[in-house]
Amino acid sequence: MELLTTLEMQEADRLTIAGGTDGFALMQRAGRAVADGAVAMSESGPVMVVAGRGNNGGDGFIAAADLAARGREVSVILLCKRESLKGDAARAAQEWKGDVLPCVPASLGHPALIIDALFGAGLDRPVKGDAYEMIAAINASDVPVLAVDLPSGINGTTGDVMGIAVDATRTVTFFRRKPGHLLLPGRLHCGDEVHVADIGIKTDVLDTIRPRAFENTPDLWHESFPVPQTDGHKYARGHALVVSGDMAATGAARLAARAALRAGAGLATLVSPGDALAVNAAALTAVMIRSADTSKQFAKLLEDKRLNACVIGPGAGVGERTRDFVLEILSAQRNVVLDADALTSFADHPEQLFSAIRSAGAQIVLTPHDGEFARLFKSEIADASLSKLERTRMGATQSGAVVLLKGADTVVASPDGRAAIASNAPPWLATAGAGDVLAGIIGGMLAQGVDAFDAASIGVWMHGEAAQQFGPGLIAEDLSEMLPEVFADLYTEFGISF
């Protein structure tokens, strides 16, 4: 589940070699893994390997030699002169006894499979010249492509397209995935599968590297996942508050409140303005209703210490009431999810919010989409040239809260530097109200005592999984109703009886 930046992967290689493993042996194993992937994709027909001048190209030469030894018809295109290769890449080229074709589109021909070994994950500058033309020709060829490490043209750390990038059918990478395999747009270029091959790097190198980015999967938060106890009761599972807006904007808060219950909170209460009380009461059953129009009335509710988590933002309204309620709940030192209108209400006063968060001494999660993030973080943090991972981490550091930056590649980041990237959200999850349900799930997790980073990570994964299991045609109301199936699958995976 660890994700390694380009520099961290280089360090993993260095530590492995320093520990006595020959670097060329690593390249040989990588090349053979690529050859295995090629055979799995195409059992017959000619294979074209497009190789670059670095170690990625070396992997390609090893794969070419291995495939030829298996009886496949193989050709190699090389970006540079063969004699200009150095180190392990030059040694790998010696393994290849066939001809080397010039790096021009006409050399591609009509293979059954193309192996992209031009650049891999280490690219840090825009693609130009012959490499640009070759990538364009690969993409126009309509031939299946196996990318080595990462599709050429994708930055392994940021997921950015460096001018142009190969549209791979599948990708084979080594030891651990890179952030660029999960972050958009990089993930879109990796194809339908990213296979992680074991090339002999031992996991103990991670003890030295100490990676801080992870793929958001159940392995990441298994130990924190809340399970009701046989001798427990509803108050032991927490009591979530959700703040509703006025009569014309109550649905979002109801979605969040129901999601908090479905996520495991023992109780949920909707805090409603007086003019919306009847509307909310008529539409809810298991969720309780309390009225509060002012922050003073809200503070009176918070005298009940069993109300241990709160969701503010979905349909709450942008303005003074929402801002006052946020400050009240933070001063009461309750665990909080701040979403949507709660974030926008502080667009002109971000430091007031961040100061209150830092003083709260509680578990706080901010859940902006890109627009809300830009409104709240007006500094260089909102610079679109930064990767989503970088922006989210910087937002967490500046705000003092866990920040969840939503999207198809949702990133969760903690002020301590940990980050998780999700990749299980289907396209039909982009529907009105889905974010309100996500806020409610996280609020339900906070109510059960899960820390903010894990609560946000669990919420994102379960939210995506619920959408996956429902399928196309999903609307926001369906998400909470799918959570029991998601829980059942997790219980089975974790070996929990139910």
Backbone hydrogen bonds, N-H to C=O, Kabsch-Sander energy under -0.5 kcal/mol:
donor,donor_aa,acceptor,acceptor_aa,energy
3,L,213,A,-2.8
4,L,177,R,-2.3
9,M,5,T,-2.5
10,Q,6,T,-2.1
11,E,7,L,-2.0
12,A,8,E,-2.0
13,D,9,M,-2.2
14,R,10,Q,-2.5
15,L,11,E,-2.9
16,T,12,A,-1.8
17,I,13,D,-2.5
18,A,14,R,-2.9
19,G,15,L,-1.3
20,G,17,I,-1.7
21,T,16,T,-1.9
26,L,22,D,-1.5
27,M,23,G,-1.8
28,Q,24,F,-2.5
29,R,25,A,-2.2
30,A,26,L,-2.4
31,G,27,M,-2.9
32,R,28,Q,-2.3
33,A,29,R,-2.1
34,V,30,A,-2.1
35,A,31,G,-2.3
36,D,32,R,-2.5
37,G,33,A,-2.1
38,A,34,V,-2.4
39,V,35,A,-2.3
40,A,36,D,-2.0
41,M,37,G,-1.4
42,S,38,A,-2.4
47,V,73,E,-2.7
48,M,113,L,-2.6
49,V,47,V,-0.5
49,V,75,S,-2.9
50,V,48,M,-0.5
50,V,115,I,-2.9
51,A,49,V,-0.7
51,A,77,I,-3.4
52,G,117,A,-2.4
58,G,54,G,-1.6
59,D,55,N,-2.3
60,G,56,N,-1.6
61,F,57,G,-2.1
62,I,58,G,-2.2
63,A,59,D,-2.4
64,A,60,G,-2.4
65,A,61,F,-2.5
66,D,62,I,-2.4
67,L,63,A,-2.6
68,A,64,A,-2.4
69,A,65,A,-2.0
70,R,66,D,-1.0
71,G,68,A,-1.6
72,R,67,L,-2.4
74,V,72,R,-0.6
75,S,47,V,-2.2
76,V,99,D,-0.6
77,I,49,V,-3.2
78,L,101,L,-2.1
79,L,51,A,-2.2
84,S,81,K,-1.5
85,L,82,R,-1.3
89,A,86,K,-1.0
90,A,86,K,-1.0
91,R,87,G,-1.9
92,A,88,D,-2.5
93,A,89,A,-2.0
94,Q,90,A,-1.2
95,E,91,R,-0.6
95,E,92,A,-1.2
96,W,92,A,-0.5
96,W,93,A,-1.0
97,K,95,E,-0.6
101,L,76,V,-3.3
103,C,78,L,-0.5
104,V,102,P,-1.9
107,S,104,V,-2.1
108,L,105,P,-1.7
109,G,106,A,-0.5
112,A,46,P,-2.8
113,L,46,P,-1.2
114,I,144,P,-2.4
115,I,48,M,-3.0
116,D,114,I,-0.6
116,D,146,L,-2.5
117,A,50,V,-2.7
117,A,115,I,-0.9
120,G,150,L,-0.5
122,G,119,F,-0.6
123,L,120,G,-0.7
127,V,162,M,-2.9
131,A,128,K,-0.9
132,Y,128,K,-1.0
133,E,129,G,-2.1
134,M,130,D,-2.3
135,I,131,A,-2.5
136,A,132,Y,-2.3
137,A,133,E,-2.0
138,I,134,M,-2.6
139,N,135,I,-2.5
140,A,136,A,-1.6
141,S,137,A,-0.7
141,S,138,I,-0.9
143,V,138,I,-0.5
146,L,114,I,-2.7
147,A,145,V,-0.6
147,A,170,R,-2.7
148,V,116,D,-2.6
149,D,147,A,-0.7
149,D,172,V,-3.7
150,L,148,V,-2.2
154,I,151,P,-1.9
155,N,160,D,-2.5
156,G,121,A,-1.8
156,G,154,I,-0.5
159,G,155,N,-2.6
162,M,153,G,-3.6
162,M,160,D,-0.6
163,G,161,V,-1.5
164,I,162,M,-0.7
166,V,152,S,-2.6
168,A,166,V,-1.1
168,A,189,H,-2.4
169,T,145,V,-2.8
170,R,145,V,-1.8
171,T,193,E,-2.4
172,V,147,A,-2.5
173,T,195,H,-3.1
175,F,197,A,-2.5
176,R,174,F,-2.6
180,G,156,G,-3.2
181,H,178,K,-1.9
182,L,178,K,-0.5
182,L,179,P,-1.7
183,L,179,P,-2.8
186,G,159,G,-1.2
187,R,183,L,-2.2
188,L,185,P,-1.1
189,H,185,P,-0.7
189,H,186,G,-1.6
190,C,186,G,-0.6
190,C,187,R,-1.1
192,D,169,T,-2.1
195,H,171,T,-2.9
195,H,193,E,-0.6
197,A,173,T,-3.1
197,A,195,H,-0.7
199,I,197,A,-0.7
202,K,200,G,-0.6
205,V,202,K,-1.7
206,L,203,T,-1.9
207,D,204,D,-1.1
208,T,204,D,-0.5
208,T,205,V,-0.9
209,I,205,V,-2.3
210,R,206,L,-2.8
213,A,3,L,-0.6
214,F,419,A,-1.9
215,E,1,M,-3.5
216,N,421,I,-2.9
217,T,215,E,-1.4
220,L,217,T,-1.9
221,W,217,T,-0.7
221,W,218,P,-0.5
222,H,218,P,-1.0
224,S,221,W,-1.0
225,F,221,W,-0.9
225,F,222,H,-1.0
232,G,229,Q,-1.8
236,A,233,H,-0.9
237,R,233,H,-0.7
237,R,234,K,-0.9
238,G,235,Y,-1.2
239,H,306,R,-0.6
240,A,267,L,-2.5
241,L,309,A,-2.9
242,V,269,T,-2.3
243,V,311,V,-2.3
244,S,242,V,-0.5
244,S,271,V,-3.1
245,G,249,A,-0.9
249,A,246,D,-2.3
254,R,250,T,-1.6
255,L,251,G,-2.3
256,A,252,A,-2.0
257,A,253,A,-2.5
258,R,254,R,-2.4
259,A,255,L,-1.9
260,A,256,A,-2.1
261,L,257,A,-1.7
262,R,258,R,-2.6
263,A,259,A,-2.1
264,G,261,L,-1.7
265,A,260,A,-2.1
266,G,238,G,-1.0
267,L,238,G,-1.7
269,T,240,A,-2.7
270,L,288,M,-3.5
271,V,242,V,-3.0
271,V,269,T,-0.6
272,S,270,L,-0.8
272,S,290,R,-3.3
276,A,273,P,-1.4
277,L,274,G,-1.1
280,N,276,A,-2.5
281,A,277,L,-2.7
282,A,278,A,-2.2
283,A,279,V,-0.9
283,A,280,N,-0.6
284,L,280,N,-0.6
284,L,281,A,-0.7
288,M,268,A,-2.5
290,R,270,L,-2.6
292,A,272,S,-2.2
298,F,294,T,-2.2
299,A,295,S,-2.6
300,K,296,K,-1.6
301,L,297,Q,-1.6
302,L,298,F,-1.7
303,E,300,K,-1.2
304,D,301,L,-1.8
305,K,303,E,-1.0
307,L,304,D,-1.7
308,N,239,H,-0.7
308,N,306,R,-1.5
309,A,239,H,-1.3
310,C,335,N,-2.2
311,V,241,L,-2.6
312,I,310,C,-0.5
312,I,337,V,-2.6
315,G,313,G,-0.5
316,A,313,G,-1.8
319,G,317,G,-0.6
323,R,319,G,-2.3
324,D,320,E,-3.0
325,F,321,R,-2.4
326,V,322,T,-2.3
327,L,323,R,-2.2
328,E,324,D,-2.1
329,I,325,F,-2.5
330,L,326,V,-2.2
331,S,327,L,-2.1
332,A,328,E,-1.3
333,Q,330,L,-1.4
334,R,329,I,-1.6
335,N,308,N,-1.6
336,V,363,Q,-2.2
337,V,310,C,-2.7
338,L,336,V,-0.5
338,L,365,V,-3.0
339,D,312,I,-2.5
339,D,337,V,-0.6
340,A,367,T,-0.5
341,D,313,G,-1.2
342,A,339,D,-2.3
343,L,340,A,-1.1
344,T,340,A,-2.1
345,S,341,D,-2.0
346,F,343,L,-1.4
347,A,344,T,-1.8
349,H,346,F,-1.1
352,Q,349,H,-0.5
353,L,349,H,-1.4
354,F,350,P,-2.8
355,S,351,E,-2.5
356,A,352,Q,-1.7
357,I,353,L,-2.3
358,R,354,F,-2.4
359,S,355,S,-1.4
360,A,356,A,-0.7
360,A,357,I,-1.0
361,G,357,I,-0.7
364,I,362,A,-0.7
365,V,336,V,-2.5
366,L,402,V,-2.9
367,T,338,L,-2.3
373,F,369,H,-2.8
374,A,370,D,-2.3
375,R,371,G,-1.8
376,L,372,E,-2.1
377,F,373,F,-3.0
378,K,376,L,-0.9
382,A,379,S,-1.6
383,D,380,E,-1.7
386,L,383,D,-1.7
391,R,387,S,-2.7
392,T,388,K,-2.3
393,R,389,L,-2.2
394,M,390,E,-2.6
395,G,391,R,-2.4
396,A,392,T,-2.2
397,T,393,R,-2.2
398,Q,394,M,-2.6
399,S,395,G,-2.5
400,G,396,A,-2.1
402,V,364,I,-2.3
403,V,413,A,-2.4
404,L,366,L,-3.1
405,L,403,V,-0.6
405,L,411,V,-2.6
406,K,368,P,-2.5
406,K,404,L,-0.8
410,T,407,G,-1.1
411,V,405,L,-1.9
412,V,420,A,-2.6
413,A,403,V,-2.6
414,S,418,R,-2.6
417,G,414,S,-2.2
419,A,212,R,-2.0
420,A,412,V,-2.5
421,I,214,F,-2.5
422,A,410,T,-2.4
429,L,426,P,-1.8
430,A,427,P,-1.6
431,T,429,L,-2.1
434,A,431,T,-2.0
437,V,433,G,-1.7
438,L,434,A,-2.1
439,A,435,G,-2.3
440,G,436,D,-1.9
441,I,437,V,-2.5
442,I,438,L,-2.4
443,G,439,A,-2.3
444,G,440,G,-2.4
445,M,441,I,-2.0
446,L,442,I,-2.6
447,A,443,G,-2.2
448,Q,444,G,-1.0
449,G,446,L,-1.8
450,V,445,M,-2.0
455,A,451,D,-3.1
456,A,452,A,-2.5
457,S,453,F,-2.2
458,I,454,D,-3.2
459,G,455,A,-2.4
460,V,456,A,-2.4
461,W,457,S,-2.2
462,M,458,I,-2.9
463,H,459,G,-2.3
464,G,460,V,-2.2
465,E,461,W,-2.6
466,A,462,M,-2.6
467,A,463,H,-1.6
468,Q,464,G,-2.3
469,Q,465,E,-2.6
470,F,466,A,-1.8
471,G,467,A,-2.5
474,L,471,G,-0.8
476,A,432,A,-0.7
478,D,475,I,-1.9
479,L,475,I,-0.6
479,L,476,A,-1.3
480,S,476,A,-0.6
481,E,477,E,-0.7
482,M,478,D,-1.0
482,M,479,L,-1.0
483,L,479,L,-0.7
483,L,480,S,-0.9
485,E,482,M,-0.7
486,V,482,M,-1.6
487,F,483,L,-3.1
488,A,484,P,-2.3
489,D,485,E,-2.1
490,L,486,V,-2.3
491,Y,487,F,-3.0
492,T,488,A,-2.1
493,E,489,D,-2.5
494,F,490,L,-2.8
495,G,491,Y,-0.6
495,G,492,T,-0.8
496,I,491,Y,-3.3
